[in-house]
Amino acid sequence: MEKINIGMSPLTAVGFSQTLKNIYFYRMDAVTIEKAANAIADKHRLSIILAASRQSAIQCCEITELTGLSQPTVSHHIKILVDSGLLIYDKTGRNVQLTINKEMMKFLSSFFGQLS
């Protein structure tokens, strides 16, 4: 196999590789933040997050009562919140417990803290 010289020293190539990794992680972080921000942009999902933050865990039936939404609509909102990483979904038998993903909240807090 023939080596192709693209005009970079090995040291520059390593720096270039690190730059690509930094861009990848920046984009990954941007996508994560965008998903989370879109998830809490809805008033019902925001109320679910706020209710879950006041308790150690919240159940789906409590969310239905809290929001006044139908069970399928609540399930849709929960899916968006779980997919965005804001809530952790734990199912034991027929019981579903939702908890705040504290690591995600720390990540978002750190991100928004850098903006100020």
matplotlib code that plots the C-alpha trace (Angstrom):
import matplotlib.pyplot as plt

x = [0.0, 1.4, 1.5, -0.1, 1.5, -1.0, 1.5, 1.2, 3.9, 2.9, 2.6, 0.2, -1.8, -2.2, -3.4, -5.7, -7.1, -7.7, -9.4, -11.8, -12.6, -13.3, -15.6, -17.4, -17.9, -19.0, -21.6, -22.7, -23.1, -25.0, -27.4, -27.9, -28.7, -31.0, -33.0, -33.3, -34.3, -36.9, -38.2, -38.8, -40.1, -43.6, -45.6, -46.9, -43.4, -42.0, -44.7, -43.8, -40.1, -41.0, -43.3, -40.6, -38.0, -40.1, -40.3, -37.8, -39.9, -43.2, -45.6, -47.5, -50.9, -49.8, -48.7, -52.2, -53.8, -51.3, -51.7, -55.2, -54.0, -55.1, -52.8, -51.6, -50.7, -48.8, -47.0, -46.0, -44.6, -42.8, -41.1, -39.8, -38.5, -36.8, -35.4, -33.9, -32.2, -34.1, -36.0, -35.0, -37.7, -37.8, -40.4, -40.9, -43.8, -46.7, -45.3, -43.4, -41.3, -39.8, -36.9, -34.9, -31.6, -29.4, -26.3, -28.1, -29.3, -25.7, -24.6, -27.3, -26.6, -22.9, -23.7, -26.0, -23.6, -20.9, -23.2, -23.5]
y = [0.0, 3.4, 6.3, 9.4, 12.7, 15.3, 17.9, 17.4, 16.4, 13.6, 16.2, 18.3, 15.2, 14.4, 18.0, 17.7, 14.5, 16.1, 19.1, 16.6, 15.0, 18.4, 19.3, 15.9, 16.4, 20.0, 18.8, 16.0, 18.4, 20.8, 18.1, 17.0, 20.6, 21.1, 18.0, 18.9, 22.5, 21.4, 18.8, 21.4, 24.1, 22.5, 23.7, 20.2, 18.7, 21.5, 20.9, 17.2, 18.1, 20.5, 17.9, 15.2, 17.6, 18.1, 14.3, 11.5, 9.8, 10.3, 7.8, 8.2, 8.3, 11.3, 13.0, 12.4, 14.0, 16.9, 17.8, 16.7, 15.1, 11.6, 8.7, 8.3, 12.0, 11.7, 8.7, 10.8, 13.6, 11.1, 9.5, 12.9, 13.7, 10.2, 10.4, 13.8, 12.4, 14.6, 11.8, 8.3, 5.7, 2.7, 0.0, -2.7, -5.0, -2.6, 0.3, 3.0, 5.4, 8.5, 10.4, 13.4, 12.6, 14.6, 14.1, 15.7, 18.5, 19.2, 19.1, 21.6, 23.8, 23.9, 24.8, 27.6, 28.8, 29.2, 31.6, 34.1]
z = [0.0, -1.0, 1.4, 0.1, 1.2, 1.9, 2.9, 6.7, 9.1, 11.5, 14.3, 12.2, 11.3, 15.0, 15.6, 12.7, 14.0, 17.4, 15.7, 14.0, 17.3, 18.9, 16.0, 16.4, 20.2, 19.6, 17.1, 19.4, 22.3, 20.0, 19.0, 22.6, 23.7, 20.7, 21.5, 25.2, 24.5, 22.0, 24.5, 27.2, 24.8, 25.1, 28.1, 29.0, 28.8, 30.9, 33.6, 33.6, 34.1, 36.9, 38.6, 38.3, 39.8, 43.0, 43.6, 43.6, 40.9, 39.1, 37.6, 34.3, 36.0, 38.0, 34.8, 33.3, 36.3, 36.4, 32.7, 32.0, 28.8, 27.6, 28.3, 24.7, 24.6, 27.9, 26.5, 23.5, 25.7, 27.9, 24.9, 23.7, 27.2, 27.5, 24.0, 24.7, 27.8, 30.3, 32.0, 32.9, 32.2, 34.6, 34.1, 36.7, 35.8, 35.0, 37.0, 35.2, 37.2, 35.7, 37.3, 36.3, 34.6, 36.9, 34.7, 31.7, 33.9, 35.1, 31.4, 30.4, 33.4, 32.6, 29.0, 29.9, 32.6, 29.9, 28.0, 30.9]

ax = plt.figure().add_subplot(projection="3d")
ax.plot(x, y, z, "-o")
ax.set_aspect("equal")
plt.show()
